[in-house]
């Protein structure tokens, strides 16, 4: 059998673990892009996740319905993934789909604001994806999309306690293995929840600096006011220099 990279191995094992979990109301739909969008997801891991150590690990929460749910890439707005990251691939479909949240893969006509902001920042500051990934890597803590019957997105922290426990354990374990593999100096949560999971996973005695940047979601009023400028400031406050980038 052909060998796979460490990150692909971690991703496949995580995908299998979370696919065996079950979720009750208010969760009506669960999408696992590690399964149906495996081709572009693993292309992303192979192309941009092979180098270690990495200075900064950026940690997202879980996929958005028009981002990673479509492309298998964190903050995976279709145009950004295709044109900036240079990633494409076949995407199949979840077994059960909400009619208002269909997975169309790279044919999805909708953009994801969080993804355009996030990867737009990387493009504007570093010019190329290769220069960005020379120092940074991006991983979503949880790979699953949760939706209510109304199609409303449900974040992992809103799940029932009995459902959170096995999910959080699997995602924390995978994060720990990602950190062991990439050996970053910084783990930066994109939003407060991801920062909390990093603290919980790595523990108080970790030599890794853990911090947070503002999430780029348009649901956050603060993110709609110069999100990129805020991120510049927050990264520099953590000690992550952007000198040498295009900032």
MIDOTOR-629450 format. One record per atom (N, C-alpha, C): x, y, z. Coordinates in steps of 0.001 Angstrom, whole numbers, plus 500000, padded with zeros to 6 digits. Layout:
<nodes>
XYZ;...
</nodes>
This chain:
<nodes>
500843498799500000;500000500000500000;500876501249500000;500470502284499246;501271503510499240;501238504176500610;502383504751500981;502441505446502263;501732506789502150;501192507241503268;500539508547503306;501258509415504323;501090510707504197;501752511637505089;501128511559506482;501855512010507513;501307511974508867;499978512714509011;499844513870508362;498596514620508506;497438513898507844;497685513254506722;496629512477506074;496211511315506968;497170510670507587;496850509559508493;495988510050509657;496367511175510249;495597511736511356;494187512075510893;494078512690509725;492778513093509200;491886511880508952;492430510852508348;491621509663508056;491121509006509337;491990508920510332;491574508297511594;490520509141512295;490692510465512267;489683511342512861;488367511217512119;488413511204510781;487198511087509992;486413509836510317;487116508721510512;486442507473510854;485820507540512243;486542508114513194;486024508190514559;484752509026514632;484771510196514022;483604511070514145;482430510576513313;482709509787512268;481619509265511452;480795508227512211;481368507654513250;480653506654514042;479791507269515139;479908508560515346;479143509229516393;477728509535515912;476813509640516849;475430509979516509;475008511210517291;474090511970516705;473661513241517286;472149513361517166;471530513791518267;470083513954518278;469677515404518126;468386515660518241;467864517022518088;468578517965519063;468822519193518615;468326519831517398;469121519526516127;470134518667516204;470899518325515001;470041517450514087;469876517892512854;469096517129511881;469962516625510733;471099517292510494;471998516912509395;473438517034509882;474247516057509495;475676516073509808;476443515779508524;477344516687508145;478189516494506970;479628516233507441;480271515255506826;481668514956507143;482519515088505880;483062516278505604;483835516474504372;485138515676504328;485597515143505463;486780514289505410;486501513017504625;485210512675504485;484825511505503704;484489511878502266;483483512749502075;482999512987500714;483850513993499934;484661514791500644;485577515726499967;487024515334500238;487256514043500337;488594513558500702;489651513987499691;489346513970498406;490372514268497395;490961515664497559;490159516739497569;490777518052497754;491319518257499165;490658517643500171;491141517771501540;492554517210501672;492754516010501145;494074515400501271;495095516045500336;494634516592499224;495549517356498365;496079518573499118;495206519215499893;495614520350500730;496645519912501768;496378518804502459;497299518320503485;498647517947502882;498630517275501752;499877516831501131;500695518009500605;500008518977500004;500743520093499411;501286521051500458;500480521345501463;500848522414502383;501162521958503801;501013520673504100;501226520213505469;502418519307505656;503295519220504685;504397518256504766;505621518798505489;505725520108505623;506925520693506214;506780520842507721;507826520486508455;507880520709509896;509339521004510276;509543521814511327;508508522449512134;507864523624511412;506699524005511908;505947525146511383;505850526196512482;506007527443512127;506004528485513150;504640528639513810;503579528677512993;502247528996513510;501223527994513003;500456527441513933;499288526644513580;498052527482513840;497299527770512785;496037528499512903;494924527468513040;494096527630514059;493101526613514394;491695527166514260;490939526632513279;489538526993513150;488657526111514009;487371526389514019;486433525654514863;485868524438514128;485047524667513112;484495523586512291;484043524170510963;483729523335509979;483454523840508633;482179524677508539;482200525609507606;480997526339507234;480330525660506051;479027525866505867;478293525160504804;478713525540503399;479330526712503224;479776527125501899;481297527233501807;481981526653502801;483431526652502819;483969525238502762;484494524775503907;485064523433503946;484033522365503605;482758522622503877;481723521660503512;481677521421502011;482117522405501226;482124522274499763;483455521784499217;484560522218499827;485880521999499236;486800521093500044;486457520821501317;487323520008502157;488513520741502728;488581522059502540;489707522868502998;489213523864504039;489924524046505155;489488525017506161;489273526405505559;488197527059505978;487821528381505455;487759528329503920;487194527203503421;487370526828502035;486456527439501016;486369528751500975;485667529422499886;486169528889498543;485233528553497662;485583527868496414;486620528643495605;486378529917495371;487293530684494525;488678530783495140;488741530986496461;490038531094497126;490795529767497085;490099528677497340;490754527371497328;491268527046495929;490454527319494933;490836527009493547;491925527953493033;491745529246493233;492599530223492572;493829530614493390;493696530727494702;494839531108495532;495621529884496004;494914528868496524;495606527680497012;495947526701495889;495245526803494762;495507525905493648;495053524484493899;494010524340494708;493493523018495067;492146522795494383;492003521655493736;490720521214493201;490616519714493448;489488519126493098;489336517687493254;487880517293493243;487653516022493055;486287515515493023;485681515544494422;484439515977494487;483691516017495741;482384515273495511;482126514265496328;480857513555496212;479811514241497094;478944513520497725;477860514144498480;477675513447499822;477253514173500852;476859513505502095;475658512588501841;475509511591502677;474405510646502485;473049511329502641;472968512276503542;471723512997503798;472017514482503744;471324515196502841;471586516617502658;470343517455502922;470558518630503460;469469519591503575;469249520211502193;468006520302501729;467763520824500379;468228522260500183;468387523015501284;468881524385501172;470385524492501381;471040523372501664;472482523370501911;473126522212501148;472872522170499847;473407521098499023;474919521251498848;475592520132498831;477020520130498540;477202520013497028;477771521050496437;478019521088495001;479504521077494682;480330520985495711;481768520976495507;482253522268494874;483153522142493920;483735523334493296;482789524001492300;481605523435492133;480570524086491334;479663524956492193;479922525006493500;479092525832494382;479228527301493998;478111527979493698;478200529368493236;478321530381494368;478094529942495601;478108530872496726;479512530999497302;479833532208497699;481118532425498363;480924532337499870;482009532118500579;481989532112502032;482783533322502507;482121534237503190;482778535474503603;483977535189504497;483823534269505451;484947533948506339;486148533483505529;485901532661504509;486989532157503689;487629533224502827;486825534107502249;487402535172501421;488228536123502280;487776536374503491;488551537236504382;489839536556504829;489731535309505253;490900534620505804;491983534442504753;491621533818503620;492636533572502602;493007534855501873;492090535831501843;492444537135501296;493535537798502114;493461537642503424;494517538152504312;495849537487503971;495833536154503845;497072535441503519;497634535903502177;496765536075501194;497203536513499865;497769537926499911;497066538830500592;497484540227500602;498756540437501409;498961539642502450;500148539813503292;501363539049502765;501129537911502104;502246537049501716;502398536884500203;501398537266499434;501521537220497987;501173535872497390;501790534816497900;501527533481497391;501180532543498541;500461531482498207;500129530483499220;501401529837499763;502389529624498906;503620528972499345;504334529796500409;504362531099500245;505019531948501251;504248531925502569;502934531921502506;502135531839503724;502389530517504446;502321529409503708;502445528095504332;503881527752504714;504826528550504281;506193528352504741;506286528561506254;505389529394506783;505391529677508223;504128529205508930;503010529161508223;501713528893508832;501129527579508309;500241526993509118;499372525931508642;498007526150509267;496951525673508584;495582525909509036;494860524570509159;494263524355510303;493560523097510608;492248523447511295;491176522745510944;489913522898511655;489836521865512767;489586522326513990;489552521431515152;488530520319514964;487317520662514565;486266519675514324;485977519629512821;485891518437512229;485653518361510795;484187518312510383;483280518267511345;481869518041511031;481074519342510926;480093519324510027;479106520395509904;477811519904510553;477245520717511431;475982520376512084;474923521389511669;473740520887511281;472647521766510896;471348521337511554;470554522318511898;469211522059512386;468279521823511192;467061521408511472;466097521149510395;465831522401509570;465981523568510181;465752524836509493;466894525199508540;467991524449508590;469255524671507876;470196525576508663;469779526010509831;470625526855510683;471862526083511113;473019526725511005;474267526110511412;474325525986512927;474830524849513404;474947524610514842;476412524328515130;477010525088516026;478425524900516340;478599523808517398;479772523177517444;479964522046518348;479701522350519818;479974523573520237;479756523911521647;478281523942522030;477388523918521035;475949523949521315;475333522543521355;476147521513521157;475645520150521216;475315519753522652;474539518707522793;474274518160524120;475580517700524756;475638517783526084;476864517404526797;477263515966526499;476292515063526422;476597513657526166;477146513441524763;476813514324523838;477312514233522469;478650514949522320;478845515991523103;480105516737523034;481282515892523502;481087515104524541;482214514410525167;482995513534524198;482367512589523477;483166511773522549;483703512561521356;482935513550520890;483403514377519778;484614515192520194;484523515858521334;485622516693521799;486870515856522055;486691514644522591;487844513787522852;488563513429521556;487802513088520509;488406512724519229;489118513916518593;488481515080518642;489059516272518010;490279516774518776;490221516714520102;491379517115520906;492566516189520656;492295514885520569;493380513939520303;494040514232518966;493217514475517934;493771514774516613;494584516065516649;494098517068517364;494846518314517476;496197518071518134;496217517275519198;497475516976519858;498467516316518914;497972515430518061;498849514751517104;499330515705516005;498457516623515602;498865517643514620;499993518489515197;499853518888516452;500884519699517096;502181518911517227;502103517653517593;503307516816517685;504001516711516336;503228516660515270;503788516505513933;504418517793513422;503703518911513581;504166520181513008;505083520961513949;505021520681515243;505875521310516266;505868522842516162;504687523456516178;504624524917516046;505104525630517297;505542526852517122;505861527724518262;504613528410518788;503631528599517908;502383529274518274;501195528445517796;500158528379518607;498861527883518163;497876529024518350;497261529445517266;496401530626517284;494983530217516910;494080530329517873;492686530032517598;492057531127516764;491313530733515745;490527531699514976;489174531764515682;489104532642516653;487952532713517540;488274532114518901;487491532503519893;487766532109521268;487595530632521546;486631529977520895;486411528564521170;487628527735520779;488182527991519611;489357527239519162;490530527468520106;490683528691520588;491746528961521561;491534528130522828;490294528025523299;489994527228524479;490372525769524278;490057525213523096;490396523810522851;491914523616522802;492632524596522290;494090524499522269;494637524470523687;494132525335524557;494563525330525954;494241523993526607;493043523479526364;492631522222526973;493497521061526482;493821521059525212;494595519968524633;496060520015525047;496657521190525021;498099521309525236;498478521463526698;497546521927527538;497807522003528970;498563523254529383;498588523482530693;499180524713531219;500691524767531062;501352523619531074;502808523626531030;503409523659529647;502576523814528618;503105523775527265;504051524947526991;505157524701526279;506029525811525885;505500526571524677;504427526078524095;503848526722522919;503013527917523339;503172529025522655;502347530202522914;500984530006522260;499933530136523073;498563529966522581;497872531322522613;497229531666521518;496539532945521445;495306532856520573;494810534012520188;493533534071519484;493518535274518558;492865535112517408;492545536245516563;491034536311516383;490572537440515955;489158537649515698;488678536735514580;487542536078514808;486991535229513757;486480536113512619;486681535694511361;486281536545510228;484803536474509863;484000535754510622;482585535614510271;481872536961510229;481046537201509213;480274538451509160;479229538540510265;478971537430510969;478046537468512107;478630538250513272;479936538467513248;480604539248514285;480720540701513845;480062541628514534;480161543042514137;481599543540514076;482438543073515005;483825543535515024;484582543080513781;484206541915513226;484895541405512044;484561542195510795;483491542964510836;483074543748509678;483735545122509628;484655545367510584;485375546641510646;486875546365510588;487433546339509394;488868546152509192;489363544878509868;488779543737509491;489198542467510082;490687542223509877;491186542445508681;492599542180508396;493514543045509255;493147544318509435;493954545191510277;493974544725511723;492830544253512205;492772543714513564;493665542484513703;493665541638512694;494481540429512756;495966540773512726;496350541741511912;497735542214511928;498158542552513358;497344543355514026;497668543797515383;497712542622516350;496719541737516279;496658540623517220;497834539663517046;498234539400515818;499380538523515599;500660539156516129;500833540435515886;502042541106516369;502076541136517896;500920541300518522;500868541288519990;501260539934520556;501008538873519787;501411537539520211;502913537290519984;503537538170519223;504949537995518903;505199537400517542;504156537320516709;504280536764515371;504518537903514397;505756538049513954;506118539165513098;505625538912511669;505110539959511048;504704539873509661;505693540565508738;506839540987509281;507870541563508453;508329540517507429;508550540962506239;508890540029505171;507686539608504379;506501539824504989;505269539653504213;505007540954503488;503847541070502885;503527542271502126;502798543315502951;502753543096504275;502007544007505139;502676545369505183;
</nodes>
